[in-house]
Amino acid sequence: MARSVPFFISSHSSQGFVSFYHSCFDGLDKKMILSGWPQKDAQQALHEVLALAESRKEPVWKILFSLDGSLEGLILPNRSAGVLISRPWDSLVWSGTALQESYRPVEQALQEAHSHFAAALPIHDQWEKIYQEHIHFDALNTLANETISQLFQDRQGHEAGKNQLRFLGAATKDGSIDCIPEITAGLSRRIFIKGRPGTGKSTFLKKVRAAANQAGWDTEEYRCAFDPNSADMVVIEGLGLCLFDSTAPHEHFPSLPGDEILDFFKAAVDPDTDQLCEKELSDIQKAYRAEIQLATKALRTAAEHWDALEKGREGINDTVVCEQCQKLKEALWGDSL
């Protein structure tokens, strides 16, 4: 049974604006973009669709806006349908046409945020390098192989499963947020991966995801909002299982039956690494946090400009909004409305 979960499909990251729109929407039979709508009216339409889906007890995936965590879109998996609000900087629905001059302050603030995230990435690489110099890769490989064997050894010869890319959180105007508790609710087994930067968590998750697909299981792979090349979580709904990087900025702790911890630091890193490299680690962490704080400040500025623009836009006539919401529902539910 499909779960009703919130997640993000885009991120303002060290690689700029990154979207997994295609991964989430390309397989749908119906794809609707709310283009040109004032944000208030577009979100009203989404909330009406959401309320109808929930009243019918239908699963619905809630897509959140990476700038502030508000509702940006919906996917109705049982209906193979999705709705998404279009915004000017979304390269996947904006088609590269020139921005209106009024959006320049938003664009400039977002570019500033991206530059600070980009500056933070090589600092984070230095952080990872310290632990990589004190890690036992054979122990990591053994851990990965044993985990994969334990999870999938009885599942061979099936058609390869599909993978969908998403983000479990975002760097917003208010700092980092994540949807891990909501995404993992209802799963019978949650594996919390603990460790340090550079201790192989992302590589491990990608190996598990690939093995799951090879064994025939469909997966959801949640990438890091800061570095979209890095994996933060894998969900295998068919097994009621998730494995995720449970370290800052999305640190969580076991709280449910079936929760367990997989500690990469204890399994494969020299135990005195933190003490031996304390000063260097402290300096790196301070430099990294400084860039992230500047990026967050720039995102806050972008959000302020965006909100000012939206407040200055004339809303759609209430009657027209109601008519458009009804048409949207009819497009999604058809004769069953």
Secondary structure as GFF3:
##gff-version 3
##sequence-region A 1 337
A	DSSP	beta_strand	6	8	.	.	.	ID=ss1
A	DSSP	beta_strand	10	13	.	.	.	ID=ss2
A	DSSP	beta_strand	16	19	.	.	.	ID=ss3
A	DSSP	alpha_helix	21	25	.	.	.	ID=ss4
A	DSSP	beta_strand	30	34	.	.	.	ID=ss5
A	DSSP	alpha_helix	39	55	.	.	.	ID=ss6
A	DSSP	beta_strand	61	64	.	.	.	ID=ss7
A	DSSP	beta_strand	71	76	.	.	.	ID=ss8
A	DSSP	three_ten_helix	77	79	.	.	.	ID=ss9
A	DSSP	beta_strand	81	85	.	.	.	ID=ss10
A	DSSP	alpha_helix	91	94	.	.	.	ID=ss11
A	DSSP	three_ten_helix	101	103	.	.	.	ID=ss12
A	DSSP	alpha_helix	104	132	.	.	.	ID=ss13
A	DSSP	alpha_helix	137	152	.	.	.	ID=ss14
A	DSSP	beta_strand	163	167	.	.	.	ID=ss15
A	DSSP	beta_strand	169	172	.	.	.	ID=ss16
A	DSSP	beta_strand	175	178	.	.	.	ID=ss17
A	DSSP	alpha_helix	180	184	.	.	.	ID=ss18
A	DSSP	beta_strand	189	194	.	.	.	ID=ss19
A	DSSP	alpha_helix	201	214	.	.	.	ID=ss20
A	DSSP	beta_strand	219	223	.	.	.	ID=ss21
A	DSSP	beta_strand	231	236	.	.	.	ID=ss22
A	DSSP	three_ten_helix	237	239	.	.	.	ID=ss23
A	DSSP	beta_strand	241	245	.	.	.	ID=ss24
A	DSSP	beta_strand	259	263	.	.	.	ID=ss25
A	DSSP	alpha_helix	264	268	.	.	.	ID=ss26
A	DSSP	alpha_helix	273	276	.	.	.	ID=ss27
A	DSSP	alpha_helix	278	312	.	.	.	ID=ss28
A	DSSP	alpha_helix	318	333	.	.	.	ID=ss29
A	DSSP	three_ten_helix	334	336	.	.	.	ID=ss30
###
